[in-house]
Amino acid sequence: MTTVRTPADPTDSDIELSLRSSRRLEGAPEHVIQRAIATWMPRHQAAAAPGPVARLLAVLTFDSGAASPLAFGTRSAGGTTRQMLFSAQGHDVDLRVSPAGGPQADHWLLSGQVLGPEARGAVALTDALGETVGETTLDELGEFRLPAITPGQYTVTLRLGISEIVLPSILVPQET
């Protein structure tokens, strides 16, 4: 008769070691990492040499204020926040104009995000007379929020490295 040996039951420390080793993730191969990085790099990178600033005029590609409220569905009708999307040579700028609310009922907030290869820089807001009424820097995600403003005509200018993106004039409405 042949005896079959069964393995001894694992101890708690053996089970813990097995569970810890099963949770380790393998690193991606170097060629996969380099390909992923290359996917997000700009194809034609401008030299960082000092010189004139490239001034780009953005084009409005979407405006929630231009469409019928029912185009977005019955539940979205009646909203006062306006969303606009601008494009300029590899960059997209998502801009939102919303009521400030509270004691500043006649004021509006401008906030947004710059999407594209270079999302570091500053944002300036000028009024119809060309006076700067607000400035801020982009955060690590390319987002910005400008101080509350009164109704009127404004221009948003983004300074990103050696380029400057100017959005078309934005009319901030009189009533909420």
Buried (B, 14 or more C-beta within 10 A) or exposed (E): EEEEEEEEEEEEEEEEEEEEEEEEEEEEEEEEEEEEEEEEEEEEEEEEEEEEEEEBEBEBEEBBEEEEEEEEEEEEEEEEEBBBBBBBEBBBBBBBBBBBEEEEEEBBBBBBBBBBEBBEBBBBBBBEEEEEBBBBEBEEEBBBBBEBBBBBEBBBBBBBEBBBBBBEEBEBEEEE
